[in-house]
């Protein structure tokens, strides 16, 4: 996990905790924007993680050349 990914994930979790606190104190209407921003950050974190996984898989997995002919079943 890169530093930016850790920061995004940490801020998202912190916003969720603050949103829960604000929900208990003021109600869901005041904390709705905190939850939506946290969800947006979690989506961004997931997107970055999937892109990193795809790029690492594409560089590590290379097809092996085989001298055997392809057999149909």
Backbone as numpy.savetxt, mean C-alpha at the origin, in Angstrom:
# Nx Ny Nz CAx CAy CAz Cx Cy Cz
11.08 -2.05 2.94 10.23 -0.87 2.94 11.13 0.36 2.94
10.86 1.23 2.01 11.64 2.45 1.92 11.15 3.47 2.94
11.94 4.51 3.12 11.63 5.53 4.11 10.30 6.22 3.81
10.07 6.57 2.56 8.82 7.24 2.20 7.61 6.34 2.45
7.76 5.05 2.17 6.67 4.12 2.45 6.38 4.05 3.94
7.43 4.02 4.75 7.24 3.98 6.20 6.58 5.25 6.72
6.94 6.39 6.14 6.35 7.66 6.56 4.87 7.70 6.17
4.55 7.27 4.94 3.16 7.27 4.50 2.32 6.38 5.40
2.81 5.18 5.68 2.07 4.23 6.51 1.91 4.77 7.94
2.95 5.36 8.49 2.88 5.89 9.85 1.90 7.06 9.95
1.92 7.94 8.98 0.99 9.07 9.00 -0.45 8.59 8.86
-0.66 7.58 8.01 -2.01 7.03 7.85 -2.51 6.43 9.16
-1.66 5.69 9.84 -2.07 5.11 11.12 -2.31 6.18 12.18
-1.47 7.20 12.18 -1.66 8.30 13.13 -2.98 9.02 12.86
-3.32 9.23 11.60 -4.59 9.88 11.26 -5.79 9.02 11.67
-5.65 7.71 11.57 -6.73 6.83 12.02 -6.93 6.95 13.52
-5.83 6.97 14.27 -5.93 7.11 15.74 -6.54 8.45 16.10
-6.09 9.52 15.47 -6.64 10.85 15.75 -8.11 10.91 15.33
-8.44 10.27 14.21 -9.82 10.24 13.77 -10.73 9.51 14.75
-10.24 8.41 15.32 -11.02 7.69 16.32 -11.23 8.56 17.56
-10.18 9.26 17.96 -10.32 10.15 19.12 -11.33 11.26 18.84
-11.23 11.88 17.67 -12.14 12.95 17.32 -13.58 12.45 17.17
-13.74 11.21 16.75 -15.08 10.63 16.65 -15.70 10.49 18.03
-14.90 10.05 19.00 -15.43 9.89 20.36 -15.72 11.23 21.01
-14.96 12.26 20.67 -15.13 13.57 21.30 -16.20 14.40 20.58
-16.09 14.52 19.25 -16.94 15.45 18.50 -17.98 14.79 17.60
-17.78 13.54 17.27 -18.69 12.87 16.35 -18.03 12.60 15.02
-18.69 11.76 14.23 -18.11 11.33 12.96 -18.04 12.45 11.93
-18.90 13.42 12.01 -18.89 14.52 11.05 -17.61 15.32 11.08
-17.03 15.49 12.25 -15.80 16.27 12.38 -14.56 15.45 12.02
-14.66 14.14 12.10 -13.48 13.31 11.84 -13.51 12.63 10.47
-14.55 12.85 9.71 -14.70 12.20 8.41 -13.51 12.51 7.49
-13.09 13.76 7.45 -11.99 14.14 6.56 -10.68 13.47 6.98
-10.49 13.27 8.28 -9.29 12.57 8.74 -9.28 11.12 8.25
-10.43 10.46 8.35 -10.50 9.09 7.89 -10.30 8.98 6.38
-10.88 9.89 5.63 -10.73 9.84 4.18 -9.29 10.12 3.74
-8.63 11.03 4.42 -7.22 11.28 4.11 -6.37 10.07 4.46
-6.68 9.41 5.57 -5.95 8.20 5.97 -6.17 7.09 4.95
-7.39 6.93 4.47 -7.66 5.91 3.46 -6.91 6.22 2.17
-6.87 7.48 1.79 -6.10 7.88 0.61 -4.62 7.54 0.75
-4.06 7.80 1.92 -2.66 7.47 2.16 -2.43 5.96 2.12
-3.37 5.19 2.65 -3.24 3.74 2.61 -3.31 3.21 1.18
-4.17 3.80 0.36 -4.21 3.42 -1.06 -2.89 3.75 -1.74
-2.34 4.91 -1.45 -1.06 5.32 -2.04 0.06 4.37 -1.59
0.06 4.02 -0.31 1.05 3.08 0.21 0.94 1.73 -0.51
-0.27 1.22 -0.69 -0.48 -0.05 -1.37 -0.04 0.02 -2.82
-0.32 1.13 -3.49 0.10 1.31 -4.88 1.62 1.28 -4.99
2.30 2.00 -4.11 3.76 2.02 -4.13 4.34 0.65 -3.85
3.73 -0.07 -2.91 4.22 -1.40 -2.56 4.03 -2.38 -3.72
2.89 -2.31 -4.41 2.66 -3.18 -5.56 3.60 -2.85 -6.71
3.85 -1.58 -6.94 4.77 -1.20 -8.01 6.18 -1.67 -7.71
6.61 -1.58 -6.46 7.95 -2.04 -6.08 8.04 -3.56 -6.23
6.97 -4.26 -5.85 6.97 -5.72 -5.98 7.02 -6.14 -7.45
6.26 -5.46 -8.31 6.27 -5.79 -9.73 7.63 -5.52 -10.38
8.26 -4.43 -10.00 9.56 -4.11 -10.59 10.63 -5.09 -10.11
10.54 -5.54 -8.86 11.53 -6.50 -8.38 11.29 -7.87 -9.00
10.05 -8.25 -9.22 9.75 -9.53 -9.85 10.17 -9.54 -11.31
10.00 -8.42 -11.99 10.37 -8.38 -13.41 11.88 -8.44 -13.59
12.65 -7.94 -12.64 14.10 -7.99 -12.78 14.67 -9.32 -12.32
14.03 -9.99 -11.36 14.57 -11.24 -10.84 14.11 -12.45 -11.64
12.90 -12.44 -12.15 12.39 -13.59 -12.89 12.66 -13.41 -14.39
13.56 -14.22 -14.89 13.84 -14.23 -16.31 13.55 -15.63 -16.82
12.94 -15.75 -17.97 12.63 -17.10 -18.47 13.89 -17.88 -18.79
13.88 -19.15 -18.42 15.01 -20.01 -18.70 14.86 -20.60 -20.10
15.95 -20.68 -20.81 15.93 -21.28 -22.13 16.00 -22.79 -21.97
15.13 -23.47 -22.64 15.07 -24.91 -22.55 15.32 -25.52 -23.91
16.09 -26.61 -23.93 16.36 -27.29 -25.19 15.29 -28.34 -25.49
14.41 -28.59 -24.52 13.37 -29.59 -24.71 12.22 -29.00 -25.51
11.68 -29.80 -26.45 10.52 -29.30 -27.20 9.27 -29.29 -26.31
8.37 -28.39 -26.65 7.13 -28.25 -25.89 6.18 -29.40 -26.27
5.70 -30.10 -25.24 4.81 -31.24 -25.47 3.39 -30.84 -25.13
2.46 -31.20 -26.01 1.04 -30.96 -25.74 0.47 -32.18 -25.05
-0.45 -31.97 -24.15 -1.08 -33.08 -23.44 -2.34 -33.49 -24.10
